[in-house]
Amino acid sequence: MKKHRFFGLLLCIGLLVACAAPGGVPTRDLPARLAAANLLAGSLAAGLTQATAAGRVVPESGTAVAILVTLSAVELALDGAGDAWRAGLPALAESNLDAAERQMSGLQPLLPISAGGE
């Protein structure tokens, strides 16, 4: 299982680099940023589920509601970015993607990082 964690870590680092690294021509990087942001948003939703199951977030609590509202806003922004990209409006797509990335960057870790082992 340690291999899976290592590869998961590499995937996360790759996603962060794709989302945060400055690029040459913004519209050329947009499809990669969109894909990475969608994967990251899915991971955040899975993280909320894990944090709830671990008892770190109480369902229906203010924290859970705030995270759900933020993730809903992220989903809308990413959907808008994808729609704008497919419609040939790269500036609008980039604006929506920037909004989604800013919203995701404000979320804080809910589970402590394990010190080792499984």
N, C-alpha and C positions, 0 to 999 in steps of 0.2 A: 504494500500500500504506500510505502514511502516514495516509490517511483511516481505514483499518481500525484502525490502532493508536489513533487519536484516539477513535473510537467505542468501541473496547474499553476504553480508559481511562475514558471516561464511564460505561460499563456497570459497571466495577469500582467506581468511586466511588459509583454508585447502590446497588450491592449492599452496600457497606460502610455507607452511611448507613441502609439498610433494616435491617441487622443491629444497628447500634450506636445509632441515634437513639432517645432516649426517646419513648415514645408515651403517648397518653392512657389508653385502656383496653387492658390487655395482650392480652386475648383477641381484640380487634378487629384488632390488629396481627399476630397469630399467623400467619395464612395468608401474609401478605407475608414475614414473617421466615422461615417454613418454605421458601417458594419461593427466597428469596435464599440461605439456607444450603445448600439442595440444589445450586443453581448454583455456589456458591463451593466446595463439596466436590468437585464435578466438575472445577472448574478446578484445584484442588489436586492431584487425581489426574493430570490432564493435565500439570501442572507437574512432577510426579515423573517422568513418562515423558520429558519434554523434558530434565530434568536428567540422567537416566540416559543418554539419547542423546548429550548434550553431554559426557559424561564427568565431570560434577560429582558424581554419585552412582554408586558402584560397585554393580552388582546383587549381591544377597546380602550386602552389607556391613551392619554394625550400623546405620548411618544409614538405609539403605534399609528394613531390617526395622522399625526404630522408626517410620519414617514410614508404612509399610504397616499396622502395628498401630494407629497413631493414626487413620489413615483408615478402618480397619475399625470402630473404636470410634465414630467419627463417623457412619458409615453406619448402625450399629445404633441409635444415639441418634436420628438423623433418622427412621429407619423407625418407631421407637417413638413419636416425637412425632407423626408423621403418623397412625399407627394410633389413638393416644389422641385426637387431634383429631377424627377421623372417628367415634370411639365416643362423642363428646360429653363428653370429660374434658379440658377446657382447662387445668386446673392441672397435670395430669400431662404434657400435651403441652408446656406451657411449661417444665417442669422438664427434660424430655428435650432440648428445643431449647437451653436454657441450657447443658446439659452439652456438647452438640455444638459450640456456639459457643466455649466455653472451650477445648475440645480443639483446634479449628482455630486459635484465636488464639495457641496455643503454638508453632505451626509457623513456622520461619524461612525467609526466601527462600534458594533454592539457586543461583540464577543471578544474575550481576551485571546491573544495569540498563544497557542499551546507551546510550552517550553521544550517539548520533545516527545518522542515516542508516538504512539498512535493516538 
